[in-house]
Amino acid sequence: MRKANKGGLGTFVVEAYLRRKIRHAFRGVWLSGTLPKADRGLLVYANHTSWWDGFVVHALGRAAGWDAYALMEEKNLERYRFLGRIGAFGVRPGEARSSLASLRYAASLLRRPRAAVFVFPEGEIRPFGERPLRLLRGVEVLARMAQAPCCALGIRYAFFEHERPDVLLELGPVHPPGPLSTFAGQLEAQVASLSRRTRLDGLQQLLAGAPGVAERWDAVRGLPGGGTA
């Protein structure tokens, strides 16, 4: 398996690149829920609806002050090796030996102070809001192996009267390891909550995007709020 390779100038460069990419692609990244501490390590499991998900969870990890890692398919990590610089590590689905090695590595990461390991237990990109969620058992096995606290993360990309979409994140309550049905129920609850949102009211902005055409035009005209994201 391919392990994460965080640290040094390479990590700094990749993080700066990803932050710039997110700022130019989205109006902002917004959070509903409280950022838990990762003193004992934290297993964060999320729905998987977009190619952007890995970049977004990295932005969340930085905002939370976590030492963040993310599990991804090894063939994709081989293609984008620079992602190892921000904590990506690989697994080869369908290969028992590779899967076990990846789970053991993830469990070792979860024993580190401030570590957060992100996984996408659907195993593939699926349409947002699709129910029921079909989760692979790896998330349950990893949680039991590491005896780590767990937290569901809902991710949604939505347009709210702006030229760029917003990224909406919702964190559920921290819970102990349990059966797969617990993980599915917790994640479905966060996805359902996000699907009902029509405004950004009450959300915490984790990352602001670059101003759009409307903001720039308002700034030229001297209107309040001009130039904000």
C-alpha positions, 0 to 999 in steps of 0.5 A: 500500500502507498502511505501518506508522505506529509511534511516539508516544502512539498506539503506547503506547496500542495496545500497552497495550490489546493486552497487556491483551487477551492477559492476559485471554484466555490463561493465558500466552504460552510459548516453546520455543527461543532468541530470536535477535538481529535485528542484521541484521534477521530474517524470521520466518514462522509458521503461521496458525491464529487471529485472535489470531496478529498480537497474539501475534507482537507480544508475542513481538517485545516480549519479544525486544526486536525492532523488530517489523512484520507483513504483513497483508491490506490490507482488514483493515488498513483496517478496523483501522487502529490496528494500523499503530501496532504495525507492521502494513503491508498487501498486496493479494493477487492484485494484482502491483503491490501485492504487489511494493510490499509486498515492497520495503517489507518488504525495506527494513524488514529492513535496519534494526537490530533489525527483525523482519518477521513473515509468515504464508505460508499466506495464510489461517487454517488448522487447526493441525497440517494437513499438508502446509503450503501456503505462498505463494511470497512468503516465499521471494521476500522472503527472497531480495530482502532476503538476510535471515536467516530463522526459523520460528515455530510457534504453538499454542493449547492447554488444559492443565487451566486455564480459559484456553488457553495460547499455545505458541510454538516458534522454529526455528533461524535459516537463510539464504534458500532454496527454498520447500521449506526454509521449509515443512520448517522450519515443519512441524517446529516445528508438529509439535513443538508438537503433541506437547506435553502440558505446559508443562515447560521452556518460558519464560513471556513473558507471564503472564495474569490469575489464573483462578478456581482461582488466586483460590480457592487464594489465598483458602484460603492454598494455595501458588501461589495467585494465580499465572498 
